[in-house]
């Protein structure tokens, strides 16, 4: 069993550099083909572990319903330590940037660092609480398929910058999937693997033509118009099921990262 202490982490946002839905499965989930990339937009998380009786105190600068960190704490069922989590949210909620999943991965990394759970435990817990969470345990670049749980880690992309825009409202992922039509499935101009190779070779024209998101078919028209303005000059698209969108530009505020979670400070009692 581990010891108490405190840890400060950055939990990064992700972009879907492309996102296609291939089909709806018999289990109700959708089969996707996507290129995931973590970027330098992050939430800051401080986790303190002390001797106790299994309590969790969670503080955040924004209100979060059904917080995924609480679900993880219930699942690990640690009864001789308390956890105090301070969360400084910068990643917008319900924006397709994976902020909640990133926070979950950060909390799992903290528990693993304190030796309260093992590496295997962390991965199994990640899979059980959300499709994107296993990706954030590693971060960087990945080709993602299945319902989001099949993650092919590839050499991280480097040297790219993006600007990310949040329109001020969230989009329900469940509702967005419900609006998709079967005739739109599998219509991306290229596979995620091909787009990845275009990034590797820095073929900007091919990157521009392969930057695609099927959910742009179901978002409000004024939001699509804003993306189209950016797309006229640079690769741009919605990320996830929205509502945030991004544009690849040399002077973008954020850059691609190699990790999903970064430990800034760690002190063990």
N, C-alpha and C positions, 0 to 999 in steps of 0.2 A: 504494500500500500504506500502511496506517495505521502508527501508532506505538504503542509500549507505554504502559502506565499502569495505573490501577486505577479501578474503578467499583463503587459500592454501589447495589443495586437492591432494591425491594420487588416481589415477584411475588404478585399477589392471587389469592384463591380465587374460584370462581364457584358460583352456584346455578342450578339449573333451576327457574325460577318455575313452569313447567309442562313436562311431558314426556309426549308421546304417541308411540306407534309406530304407523305407518299401514299398513305391510306389510313382508313379507320379500322382498327383491329376488332376482333370479336369480343375482346374484353372491355371495349369502350374507349380504350386509349388510342392515340394517334401515333403512327410510325413517322418519325422525323429524319431529316438529313440536314445537319447543321455544322457550321464551323464556329466553335466557341473561342473567345479570346478575353482574358482578363485585362483590365485597364487600371490606370493609377487613381481613379476616383475611388475613395474608400470611406468606410465607417471605422471609427476608432472604438475599440473595446478594451475595457479593463476588467480583469477577472481576479477576484481575491478568494482564496480558499483558506478556511480556518477550521479548527476542530469544532464540532457541533453535533447536531442531531438530524442532518439531512435537509436543512432549510435552504431556500433559494430566495434571494432578494434581487430584483431586477429593476434598474432605473434607466430611463431613456429620455432624451430630449424631445422625442415625439411619442405619441400614444400608439401602441401596437397591439392589435387584437390577435388572440390565439397565437401568442409568440412561440416560435419554434424552439427557442432556448428552454422554455418551460417544459415542452414535450420531451426534449432530450434528457433533462434532469429527472423527470419522472421515470424514463426508461432505464437510466443507469442505476437508479435506486440506491444511491450512496447514503448511508445512514449515520456515518460517523464524522462527516465533514459538512460544513455549510459553504455555499457559494454566493458571492456578491458580485453581480455583473453591472457595470456601468457602460452604457452604450451611447455613443455620440453619432447619431445618424446624419450622414451627408448624402447617401444614396436614396433617391426618392422611392417611396413605397408604391408598389403596383405599377411599375414603369417598365418592366421587362429587363431590368438590369441585374436581377438576381440578388438583391440586397439581403433578403431574409435568409436565403440559402447560404450566402457568404457568411452571415453572422453565425449560422448554425455550424458551419465548418470551423470558424474561429473558436467557438466554444468547445468543439470537439478537440481541436488542437491544444487548447488550454488544458483540458482534462487529461489529454495524453501526455503533455509536458509535465504535469504534476504526478504522472504515473498512476492516475486514478482509473484509467482505462488503457487498453493495449492498442497497438496499431490496427490489429484485426477488428477489435471492438469498434474503433472509430469509423472504419469503413462500413461495417455492418449497420451501425447506427445511422450513418449518413444515408445509406440506401433506404433505410426504413422511414426516414422523416421527410424525404423529398428527392425527386429525380435529379435535380441539379446539384445537390449537396456533395456527392462524391467528387464531382468535377472540381469544386472549390477546395477540397482537401489538397489538391495538387496545383490547379490553376494553370496559367500559361495558355497554351494553345491545344485544342483537342477537336477531333472529328467525332461528333456525337450522333448516335442513331438509336434505334428502338424507340421507346417512349421517352428517351433522354437518359436512360441508365447505362447504355453501352457507350463507353468512353475510350476512344483510341488516342492515347497521348502521342503527340508528335513534337518534333523539335520546335521550341518556342519561336514565334515570329518576333523580330526585333526591328527597331528603326522606324516605326510608324507612329503617327500622332493623330488624334481625333478630337473633335469637339462634340460634346453630348448636349442635347437639348431636352428639357422636360416641359411639356406644355401646360403643366399646372393641374392636370387631372389624371386619374388612374384608369386603367382598363382591366376588367376582370378576365383572367386567363380562361376560366371556364366558359364565360359568355362568348369570348372571342372564338374559341374552338367550336362552340355551338353554331356559329354563323358561317363556318366554312362549308363549301360545297364540294362534292366529290369531283366535279369536272375541273376543279382548280388543282387537284393533287398531282404531284410529280411534274410540275411545269417550270421548275427553276431552269435558267439558261445553262447551268453547269452544276455538277456534283460538288459537294463540299471538298472532296479530295482534289478536284481540279482547281478550285478557287485557292486552296492552300498552296498548290504549286505555283499559281500565278503570284501570290504574295512572296513566295520563296525567291522567285526570279525577278520580283519587283516590276512586273508587267502591269503598269497602271491602267492601260486600256482594257486588258483582260479582267483586272480586278473590278473596274467600273462596270463592265458588262455582266460580271458574275455576282455582284452585290444585289441580293434579292431577299425579300421576305413576303411570304404568302399572305400574312396578316394585313398587309397594306390594302388588301381587297375588302377588308371589313372595318377599317378605321374611318372616323369622320373625314369628310372631303376636305375641310380646311386644314386638317393635320397633314393629309397626303399632299396638298398643295405646297406646304412648307418644305416637305421632303423633296418634292420635285424641283423646287427652286435651287436647293443645294445640289441635287443630282445633275443639274445642267452642266456643272463644271467639275464636280468631284464625286467619287464613290460615296453614296449615302443611302441609308435605309432605316426603317423601323428596327428596333431590337426586341427580341422576344415577341410577345403578343402586344407590345406597346405598354405605355404610351410614349416612351422616350425614343428618340431617334439620334443618329450620329452621322457625321461626315468625316471622311478621311482627308486630312489636310496637313501640309508640312508644318504649319505653325499652330496646330491644335493644342489645346490646354492639357490634354491627357495623353499618356503614352501607353503602349502595350507593356504588360508586365509578365514576368516568368513564373510568378506564384499567385495563388489565390488568397493566401494568408501570410502575413509577414510579422514576425515577433520583433517588436521594438525594444522591449525591456522585460527582464525576468528576474525575480528575486524569490528565493526559496527560504522559508523559515528554518 
